[in-house]
Amino acid sequence: MPVPARRGRGIFDLARAARTPPGARCRPRRADDDAREAAATRDKGRKLIASNRKARHDYEILKTYEAGLVLRGTEVKSLRAGQASLVDAFAQERDGELWLYGLHIAEYGYGTWTNHQPRRMRKLLLRRAEIVKILDRIRDPGLTLVPLSMYFENGWAKVEIGVARGKRAYDKRQALAERDANREIARELGRHLKGRTAATR
């Protein structure tokens, strides 16, 4: 004969009680349990989404900051598929906050009418003290704020932004010449080491 359930206990509570070992205390489920489980299953480490190589060529980066982003669900899904581009993106102040303009996040392929606009402006999340420092810096003539890379950090979408000064044409040519010289030195060193290795055999 089945034991009648006590009043006030549902079928899910009875099933959980049946799985609980004898003598163990059965704690009621709290509201933050779902958030904890989601955090436990979130990806660990850093995963690059997109980088802005042109920014490092066109600008001298003076200081970098890490910022969060206010995103929609379909945007996060597109980012996980690597569907983003930082080309032509820039950051600006608006009403005392920093916003990212020109960041392209492709529409989610399986999205519905809730899909996002690919180039909508997106709010950057920084501490107030960091925002004040950045705004003080970019008030100097010739300084601007450019996004350098975008990545997932332990499951959270982040963007690296840099306070930057535009390079002159001379500076760009000099940087290219230095890069080519360093490549040639590395090539010659590799040939030299390879020749020594072959000679000792």
C-alpha positions as CSV (number, residue, x, y, z in Angstrom):
1,M,0.0,0.0,0.0
2,P,1.6,3.3,-1.0
3,V,2.4,5.8,1.7
4,P,0.3,9.0,1.3
5,A,2.4,12.1,0.7
6,R,2.5,14.7,3.5
7,R,0.6,17.8,2.8
8,G,2.7,20.6,1.4
9,R,5.3,18.4,-0.3
10,G,5.2,18.1,-4.1
11,I,6.2,15.1,-6.3
12,F,9.6,16.7,-7.0
13,D,10.4,17.1,-3.3
14,L,9.5,13.4,-2.8
15,A,11.8,12.4,-5.7
16,R,14.7,14.4,-4.2
17,A,14.1,12.9,-0.8
18,A,14.2,9.4,-2.3
19,R,17.6,10.2,-3.9
20,T,19.0,11.6,-0.6
21,P,21.1,9.1,1.4
22,P,19.7,8.2,4.9
23,G,20.9,10.6,7.5
24,A,21.8,13.4,5.0
25,R,20.2,16.8,5.4
26,C,18.0,17.9,2.5
27,R,18.5,21.7,2.0
28,P,15.8,23.6,0.1
29,R,16.9,24.9,-3.3
30,R,17.9,28.5,-3.2
31,A,17.4,31.1,-5.9
32,D,21.1,31.5,-6.6
33,D,21.7,27.7,-7.2
34,D,21.0,28.1,-11.0
35,A,23.6,30.9,-11.3
36,R,26.2,28.8,-9.4
37,E,25.6,25.8,-11.6
38,A,25.9,28.0,-14.7
39,A,29.2,29.5,-13.4
40,A,30.6,26.0,-12.7
41,T,30.0,25.0,-16.3
42,R,31.3,28.2,-17.9
43,D,34.5,27.9,-20.0
44,K,37.7,28.6,-18.2
45,G,40.7,30.6,-19.4
46,R,40.9,33.0,-22.4
47,K,39.5,32.4,-25.9
48,L,40.3,35.0,-28.6
49,I,37.4,36.2,-30.7
50,A,38.9,39.0,-32.8
51,S,41.9,41.2,-32.9
52,N,42.6,44.6,-34.4
53,R,46.0,44.4,-36.0
54,K,45.5,47.6,-37.9
55,A,45.2,49.6,-34.7
56,R,48.7,48.6,-33.5
57,H,50.0,49.6,-36.9
58,D,48.2,53.0,-37.1
59,Y,48.5,54.0,-33.4
60,E,51.0,54.1,-30.6
61,I,49.3,52.4,-27.7
62,L,50.0,54.3,-24.4
63,K,47.8,52.4,-21.9
64,T,45.4,49.4,-22.1
65,Y,42.3,48.6,-20.1
66,E,40.0,45.5,-20.0
67,A,36.3,46.2,-20.3
68,G,33.1,44.2,-20.2
69,L,30.3,44.6,-22.7
70,V,26.6,44.9,-22.5
71,L,25.4,42.3,-25.0
72,R,22.2,40.5,-26.1
73,G,21.8,36.8,-26.2
74,T,22.0,36.5,-29.9
75,E,25.3,38.5,-29.9
76,V,26.9,36.2,-27.4
77,K,26.0,33.2,-29.5
78,S,27.5,34.9,-32.6
79,L,30.6,35.7,-30.7
80,R,31.0,32.1,-29.6
81,A,31.0,31.2,-33.3
82,G,33.7,33.8,-33.9
83,Q,31.5,36.1,-35.9
84,A,32.9,39.5,-35.0
85,S,35.2,42.2,-36.5
86,L,36.9,45.1,-34.8
87,V,37.8,46.9,-38.1
88,D,36.5,50.5,-38.0
89,A,35.5,50.1,-34.4
90,F,36.2,53.0,-31.9
91,A,35.2,54.0,-28.4
92,Q,33.8,57.4,-27.3
93,E,32.3,59.0,-24.2
94,R,28.6,59.6,-24.0
95,D,26.8,60.9,-20.9
96,G,29.7,60.1,-18.7
97,E,29.9,56.5,-20.0
98,L,32.1,54.8,-22.6
99,W,30.5,53.3,-25.6
100,L,31.9,51.1,-28.4
101,Y,30.9,52.1,-32.0
102,G,31.4,50.2,-35.3
103,L,31.9,46.8,-33.7
104,H,30.4,44.3,-36.2
105,I,28.8,41.2,-34.7
106,A,27.0,39.2,-37.4
107,E,23.4,38.3,-36.9
108,Y,22.9,34.9,-35.2
109,G,22.0,32.4,-37.9
110,Y,19.2,30.7,-35.9
111,G,17.9,34.0,-34.5
112,T,14.3,35.2,-34.9
113,W,12.8,38.6,-34.7
114,T,14.8,39.2,-31.5
115,N,18.0,39.2,-33.5
116,H,20.4,42.2,-33.0
117,Q,21.6,44.9,-35.3
118,P,25.2,44.0,-36.4
119,R,26.7,47.5,-35.8
120,R,24.7,48.9,-32.9
121,M,26.6,50.8,-30.3
122,R,27.4,48.8,-27.2
123,K,28.1,50.0,-23.6
124,L,31.5,49.3,-22.1
125,L,31.6,48.1,-18.5
126,L,34.5,49.6,-16.4
127,R,35.0,50.8,-12.9
128,R,34.1,54.5,-12.4
129,A,37.7,55.3,-11.4
130,E,38.9,53.8,-14.7
131,I,36.4,55.7,-16.7
132,V,37.5,59.0,-15.1
133,K,41.2,58.2,-15.8
134,I,40.4,57.3,-19.4
135,L,38.4,60.5,-20.0
136,D,41.1,62.6,-18.5
137,R,43.7,61.0,-20.9
138,I,41.7,61.3,-24.1
139,R,41.0,65.0,-23.5
140,D,44.6,65.6,-24.5
141,P,44.8,66.5,-28.2
142,G,45.8,63.7,-30.5
143,L,44.7,60.9,-28.1
144,T,41.9,58.5,-28.9
145,L,40.4,55.3,-27.6
146,V,40.6,52.2,-29.9
147,P,39.6,48.5,-29.3
148,L,42.6,46.1,-29.7
149,S,41.1,42.7,-29.1
150,M,38.0,40.9,-28.1
151,Y,37.9,37.6,-26.2
152,F,36.1,35.4,-23.7
153,E,37.6,35.4,-20.2
154,N,36.2,32.6,-18.1
155,G,33.0,32.7,-20.2
156,W,32.5,36.5,-20.1
157,A,32.9,38.6,-23.2
158,K,35.7,41.2,-22.8
159,V,37.3,43.8,-25.0
160,E,40.8,45.3,-24.6
161,I,40.8,49.0,-25.3
162,G,43.8,51.2,-25.6
163,V,44.5,54.9,-25.1
164,A,46.4,55.6,-28.3
165,R,48.1,58.3,-30.3
166,G,48.0,58.3,-34.1
167,K,51.3,57.5,-35.8
168,R,52.7,59.8,-38.5
169,A,53.6,58.4,-41.9
170,Y,57.3,58.5,-40.9
171,D,56.6,56.5,-37.7
172,K,54.8,53.9,-39.7
173,R,57.6,53.5,-42.2
174,Q,60.1,53.3,-39.3
175,A,58.0,50.6,-37.6
176,L,57.8,48.6,-40.8
177,A,61.6,49.0,-41.4
178,E,62.3,47.8,-37.8
179,R,60.0,44.8,-38.3
180,D,61.6,43.8,-41.6
181,A,65.1,44.2,-40.0
182,N,64.1,42.0,-37.0
183,R,62.7,39.3,-39.4
184,E,66.0,39.4,-41.4
185,I,68.0,39.0,-38.3
186,A,65.9,36.1,-37.1
187,R,66.3,34.5,-40.6
188,E,70.1,34.9,-40.6
189,L,70.3,33.6,-37.0
190,G,68.3,30.5,-38.0
191,R,70.5,29.9,-41.0
192,H,73.6,30.2,-38.9
193,L,72.3,27.8,-36.2
194,K,71.2,25.4,-38.9
195,G,74.7,25.5,-40.5
196,R,76.4,24.8,-37.2
197,T,74.1,21.9,-36.5
198,A,74.8,20.4,-39.9
199,A,78.6,20.9,-39.4
200,T,78.6,19.0,-36.1
201,R,77.0,15.9,-37.5
